[in-house]
Amino acid sequence: MTPADRRIAVGLFFVVFVAYAWFFGGGGWNQNANFDLTRAIVERGTISIDAYAGNTGDVSRYGGHVYSNKPPGLSLLGVIPYALVYGIERMCGVNVDDPLVLIVNQWLLTVAICATSGAGITVAIFAYGRRRVGASALAAVCVALLVAFGTYLFSWSTLFFMHVPNALLLFLAFVLAREKPMTAGVCAGAATVCNYVSAPAALVLLLFAAFGGGSAGGARRAMRFVLGSAPFAVVLMAYQAVAFGSPFRTSVENTDPAFLEQGALFGVLHLPRADVVAEILFGRYRGLFYLSPVLLVAIAGVVVMLFRRRLRSELAVVASIVAIFV
């Protein structure tokens, strides 16, 4: 990027970060389950949340212990910032179990990870528009701000959920796949530790790294991508082996049976159904286009990318990942 673009990117990050950090969506089962695991690692050196599970129903049970029913990635990202906060509070004699302190600490983690990731997505969209698409600075800024404040990226960035860090990591893996495949592999691997659904998305990105830049050097790019992502696969499998007795048994499979369905893959996944897809996209309960109608403009973007030959492979990757998550 040019120096002017860098200045714009810094300004974008600051504006979006301050807005996201100002608001806090509070606690809840999802947020608390993630925070509980961070607390357990820092305060007790364990991955079981036995001591904290009274504040959430999003739990898995195995071997007489209680665990978060979320993938561990977000909680692991929170370990270093929470260790700093916890160390300072202990030095000052603060009771970390005080309800107000718990709220403040979860907000601090949300700011450090989720608000930062949301602002990072905004900058990444701007940079992608400028470098790859060739958009004007004004157009790239407008699209980045529309995503930042016109979609529920805003609300998700104020909650200690995995969604926004996961989205940033996957988007960076997409942007970097052809030029820096090892770094892209790191991002895709970290995203998978945050969200199991990122695993098939990472496979799509691996293929993009191998073939998106032409056949020359594809095998080398693919190998570098795998090398970057492999350590995160080891971390995830080690976590699952310790917590659930097998490196291939997920936290979802051990969750409250009330959340699981007979015959579904991992107890939660069915083959696609038109009525369910319609609800996900247009339903009044968190429907993608119902809550973020500005995203319908992306249909125009699809048409433009179809007519630009050099962007067709990227369109295929984006469409595949969208389909995977839907």
C-alpha positions as CSV (number, residue, x, y, z in Angstrom):
1,M,0.0,0.0,0.0
2,T,1.0,3.6,-0.5
3,P,1.8,5.8,2.5
4,A,-1.6,7.5,2.0
5,D,-3.3,4.1,2.1
6,R,-1.4,3.2,5.3
7,R,-2.6,6.4,6.9
8,I,-6.2,5.6,5.9
9,A,-5.8,2.1,7.2
10,V,-4.6,3.4,10.6
11,G,-7.5,5.8,10.7
12,L,-10.0,3.1,9.8
13,F,-8.6,0.8,12.5
14,F,-8.8,3.6,15.2
15,V,-12.3,4.7,14.3
16,V,-13.8,1.1,14.2
17,F,-11.8,-0.1,17.3
18,V,-13.0,2.8,19.5
19,A,-16.6,2.2,18.4
20,Y,-16.4,-1.5,19.1
21,A,-14.5,-1.2,22.3
22,W,-17.0,1.4,23.7
23,F,-19.9,-1.0,23.6
24,F,-20.0,-4.3,25.5
25,G,-22.6,-7.0,25.0
26,G,-22.1,-8.5,28.4
27,G,-22.1,-12.1,29.5
28,G,-24.1,-15.1,28.6
29,W,-23.7,-18.9,28.2
30,N,-21.5,-18.6,25.1
31,Q,-19.3,-15.8,26.4
32,N,-19.0,-17.3,29.8
33,A,-18.0,-20.7,28.6
34,N,-15.2,-19.2,26.6
35,F,-14.1,-16.9,29.5
36,D,-14.3,-19.8,32.0
37,L,-11.8,-21.8,30.1
38,T,-9.4,-18.8,29.9
39,R,-9.8,-18.4,33.7
40,A,-9.2,-22.1,34.3
41,I,-6.0,-22.1,32.4
42,V,-4.6,-18.9,33.9
43,E,-5.9,-19.3,37.5
44,R,-5.7,-23.0,38.0
45,G,-3.5,-24.5,35.2
46,T,-6.3,-26.8,34.0
47,I,-8.6,-27.0,31.0
48,S,-11.6,-28.2,33.0
49,I,-14.0,-25.5,34.1
50,D,-15.3,-27.3,37.1
51,A,-14.8,-24.3,39.4
52,Y,-16.6,-21.8,37.1
53,A,-19.3,-23.8,35.3
54,G,-22.2,-22.4,37.4
55,N,-22.5,-19.4,35.1
56,T,-23.1,-21.3,31.8
57,G,-25.1,-24.1,30.3
58,D,-22.7,-24.4,27.3
59,V,-20.7,-27.2,28.8
60,S,-19.4,-30.7,27.9
61,R,-18.9,-33.4,30.5
62,Y,-16.4,-36.2,30.3
63,G,-14.6,-38.3,32.9
64,G,-16.3,-36.6,35.8
65,H,-15.2,-33.1,34.8
66,V,-16.9,-30.1,33.1
67,Y,-15.5,-28.5,30.0
68,S,-16.5,-25.7,27.7
69,N,-18.5,-27.0,24.8
70,K,-16.7,-24.5,22.5
71,P,-13.5,-25.1,20.5
72,P,-10.6,-23.8,22.6
73,G,-9.2,-21.2,20.2
74,L,-10.8,-18.0,21.5
75,S,-10.1,-19.0,25.1
76,L,-6.4,-19.7,24.3
77,L,-6.2,-16.3,22.6
78,G,-7.4,-14.8,25.8
79,V,-4.7,-16.5,28.0
80,I,-1.9,-13.9,27.6
81,P,-4.1,-10.7,28.1
82,Y,-6.0,-12.3,31.0
83,A,-2.7,-13.4,32.6
84,L,-1.5,-9.8,32.6
85,V,-4.8,-8.5,34.0
86,Y,-5.0,-11.3,36.6
87,G,-1.4,-10.7,37.7
88,I,-2.0,-7.0,38.2
89,E,-5.3,-7.6,40.0
90,R,-3.7,-10.1,42.4
91,M,-0.8,-7.7,43.1
92,C,-3.4,-5.0,44.0
93,G,-5.5,-7.4,46.2
94,V,-8.5,-7.3,43.9
95,N,-11.0,-10.1,44.3
96,V,-11.3,-11.6,40.8
97,D,-14.5,-13.4,41.7
98,D,-16.3,-10.2,42.5
99,P,-19.2,-9.8,39.9
100,L,-18.2,-6.3,38.9
101,V,-14.6,-7.4,38.4
102,L,-15.7,-10.4,36.3
103,I,-17.7,-8.1,34.1
104,V,-14.8,-5.7,33.6
105,N,-12.3,-8.5,32.9
106,Q,-14.6,-10.1,30.3
107,W,-15.0,-6.7,28.7
108,L,-11.2,-6.2,28.6
109,L,-10.8,-9.6,26.9
110,T,-13.5,-8.7,24.5
111,V,-11.8,-5.5,23.6
112,A,-8.3,-7.1,23.4
113,I,-9.4,-9.9,21.0
114,C,-12.9,-9.3,19.5
115,A,-12.9,-5.5,19.0
116,T,-9.3,-5.7,17.7
117,S,-10.3,-8.5,15.3
118,G,-13.3,-6.6,14.0
119,A,-11.2,-3.5,13.4
120,G,-8.6,-5.7,11.7
121,I,-11.3,-7.1,9.3
122,T,-12.1,-3.5,8.3
123,V,-8.5,-2.7,7.5
124,A,-8.1,-6.1,5.7
125,I,-11.1,-5.4,3.5
126,F,-9.7,-1.9,2.6
127,A,-6.3,-3.3,1.8
128,Y,-7.8,-6.1,-0.3
129,G,-9.9,-3.6,-2.2
130,R,-6.9,-1.4,-3.0
131,R,-4.3,-4.1,-3.7
132,R,-6.2,-6.9,-5.4
133,V,-9.4,-5.4,-6.8
134,G,-7.9,-2.0,-7.8
135,A,-10.7,0.0,-6.1
136,S,-10.3,3.7,-5.5
137,A,-9.4,4.7,-1.9
138,L,-12.9,6.1,-1.5
139,A,-14.6,3.0,-2.7
140,A,-12.5,0.8,-0.5
141,V,-13.1,2.9,2.6
142,C,-16.9,2.9,1.9
143,V,-17.1,-0.8,1.6
144,A,-14.9,-1.3,4.7
145,L,-17.1,1.0,6.7
146,L,-20.3,-0.5,5.4
147,V,-19.2,-3.9,6.6
148,A,-18.0,-2.5,9.9
149,F,-21.2,-0.6,10.8
150,G,-23.8,-1.9,8.4
151,T,-23.5,-5.6,9.4
152,Y,-23.6,-7.5,12.7
153,L,-19.9,-7.6,12.7
154,F,-20.4,-4.6,15.0
155,S,-22.5,-6.5,17.6
156,W,-20.4,-9.7,17.4
157,S,-17.3,-7.6,18.0
158,T,-18.7,-6.5,21.4
159,L,-19.2,-10.1,22.7
160,F,-16.6,-12.7,23.8
161,F,-17.6,-14.9,20.9
162,M,-15.3,-16.8,18.5
163,H,-17.0,-15.5,15.4
164,V,-15.1,-12.3,14.7
165,P,-11.5,-13.6,15.4
166,N,-12.4,-16.6,13.3
167,A,-13.6,-14.4,10.5
168,L,-10.4,-12.3,10.6
169,L,-8.1,-15.3,10.5
170,L,-10.0,-16.9,7.6
171,F,-10.0,-13.7,5.6
172,L,-6.3,-13.2,6.2
173,A,-5.7,-16.8,5.1
174,F,-7.7,-16.1,1.9
175,V,-5.8,-12.8,1.2
176,L,-2.3,-14.4,1.8
177,A,-2.9,-17.8,0.4
178,R,-1.0,-17.3,-2.9
179,E,1.7,-14.9,-1.9
180,K,2.5,-16.1,1.7
181,P,1.1,-19.6,1.9
182,M,2.8,-20.5,5.2
183,T,1.4,-17.4,7.0
184,A,-2.0,-18.3,5.4
185,G,-1.7,-21.8,6.8
186,V,-1.0,-20.3,10.3
187,C,-4.2,-18.2,10.0
188,A,-6.3,-21.1,8.7
189,G,-5.0,-23.4,11.4
190,A,-5.7,-20.9,14.1
191,A,-9.2,-20.3,12.7
192,T,-9.9,-24.1,13.0
193,V,-8.9,-24.1,16.6
194,C,-11.4,-21.3,17.1
195,N,-14.2,-22.9,15.1
196,Y,-14.5,-26.5,13.8
197,V,-16.4,-25.3,10.7
198,S,-13.2,-23.6,9.6
199,A,-11.6,-27.0,8.9
200,P,-13.4,-27.6,5.5
201,A,-12.9,-23.9,4.8
202,A,-9.1,-24.4,5.4
203,L,-9.2,-27.2,2.9
204,V,-10.7,-24.9,0.3
205,L,-7.9,-22.3,1.1
206,L,-5.3,-25.0,0.8
207,L,-6.5,-25.8,-2.8
208,F,-6.5,-22.1,-3.5
209,A,-2.9,-21.8,-2.3
210,A,-1.9,-24.7,-4.6
211,F,-3.8,-23.8,-7.7
212,G,-5.0,-20.2,-7.4
213,G,-1.7,-18.8,-8.6
214,G,-1.4,-21.2,-11.6
215,S,0.3,-24.6,-11.7
216,A,3.9,-23.4,-11.3
217,G,5.0,-23.9,-7.7
218,G,1.6,-25.1,-6.6
219,A,2.9,-28.1,-4.7
220,R,5.4,-26.0,-2.9
221,R,2.7,-23.5,-1.9
222,A,0.5,-26.3,-0.7
223,M,3.3,-27.8,1.4
224,R,4.1,-24.4,3.0
225,F,0.4,-23.9,3.8
226,V,0.2,-27.4,5.5
227,L,3.4,-26.7,7.5
228,G,1.9,-23.4,8.7
229,S,-1.4,-25.0,9.8
230,A,-0.1,-28.4,11.2
231,P,1.0,-27.1,14.7
232,F,-2.6,-25.9,15.3
233,A,-4.0,-29.3,14.3
234,V,-1.7,-30.8,16.9
235,V,-2.8,-28.3,19.6
236,L,-6.5,-29.0,18.9
237,M,-6.1,-32.7,18.9
238,A,-4.0,-32.6,22.1
239,Y,-6.7,-30.5,23.8
240,Q,-9.4,-33.0,22.7
241,A,-7.4,-36.0,23.8
242,V,-6.8,-34.6,27.3
243,A,-10.4,-33.3,27.7
244,F,-12.5,-36.0,25.9
245,G,-10.3,-39.0,25.7
246,S,-9.6,-39.0,21.9
247,P,-7.9,-36.5,19.6
248,F,-10.8,-36.9,17.2
249,R,-13.7,-36.3,19.7
250,T,-14.9,-32.8,19.7
251,S,-16.3,-30.7,22.5
252,V,-19.6,-30.6,20.6
253,E,-20.1,-34.4,20.9
254,N,-19.9,-34.3,24.7
255,T,-22.3,-31.3,25.1
256,D,-25.6,-31.4,26.9
257,P,-27.7,-34.1,25.1
258,A,-30.6,-31.5,24.9
259,F,-28.5,-29.7,22.2
260,L,-27.9,-32.8,20.1
261,E,-30.1,-34.6,17.5
262,Q,-30.2,-38.3,16.8
263,G,-28.7,-39.2,13.5
264,A,-27.0,-35.8,13.0
265,L,-23.3,-35.6,12.3
266,F,-21.6,-34.7,15.6
267,G,-25.1,-34.4,16.9
268,V,-25.7,-31.1,15.1
269,L,-25.2,-31.3,11.4
270,H,-27.8,-32.4,8.8
271,L,-27.8,-32.3,5.0
272,P,-28.9,-28.9,3.7
273,R,-32.6,-28.1,3.6
274,A,-34.2,-25.3,1.7
275,D,-36.3,-24.1,4.5
276,V,-33.4,-24.0,7.0
277,V,-31.2,-22.2,4.5
278,A,-34.0,-19.6,3.9
279,E,-34.2,-19.1,7.7
280,I,-30.5,-18.7,8.1
281,L,-30.4,-16.1,5.3
282,F,-33.7,-14.2,5.7
283,G,-35.3,-15.3,9.0
284,R,-36.1,-12.7,11.6
285,Y,-34.0,-14.5,14.2
286,R,-30.4,-13.6,13.2
287,G,-31.0,-14.0,9.5
288,L,-28.0,-12.8,7.6
289,F,-29.8,-10.5,5.1
290,Y,-32.6,-9.6,7.5
291,L,-30.1,-8.1,10.0
292,S,-27.6,-6.9,7.4
293,P,-29.5,-6.1,4.2
294,V,-26.6,-4.1,2.9
295,L,-24.9,-7.5,2.2
296,L,-27.3,-8.0,-0.7
297,V,-25.2,-5.6,-2.6
298,A,-22.6,-8.4,-2.7
299,I,-24.7,-10.0,-5.5
300,A,-23.5,-7.1,-7.7
301,G,-19.9,-8.0,-6.6
302,V,-20.5,-11.6,-7.7
303,V,-21.4,-10.3,-11.2
304,V,-18.4,-8.1,-11.4
305,M,-16.0,-10.9,-10.3
306,L,-17.6,-13.3,-12.9
307,F,-16.7,-10.8,-15.7
308,R,-13.1,-10.3,-14.4
309,R,-11.3,-13.4,-15.3
310,R,-8.5,-12.9,-12.8
311,L,-11.0,-12.7,-9.9
312,R,-13.0,-15.9,-10.8
313,S,-10.9,-18.2,-8.7
314,E,-11.3,-15.9,-5.7
315,L,-15.0,-15.8,-6.3
316,A,-15.0,-19.6,-6.2
317,V,-13.2,-19.7,-2.9
318,V,-15.4,-17.0,-1.3
319,A,-18.6,-18.8,-2.6
320,S,-17.4,-22.2,-1.3
321,I,-16.6,-20.8,2.2
322,V,-19.9,-19.0,2.4
323,A,-21.7,-22.3,1.4
324,I,-19.7,-24.2,4.1
325,F,-20.7,-21.9,6.9
326,V,-24.4,-21.7,5.8
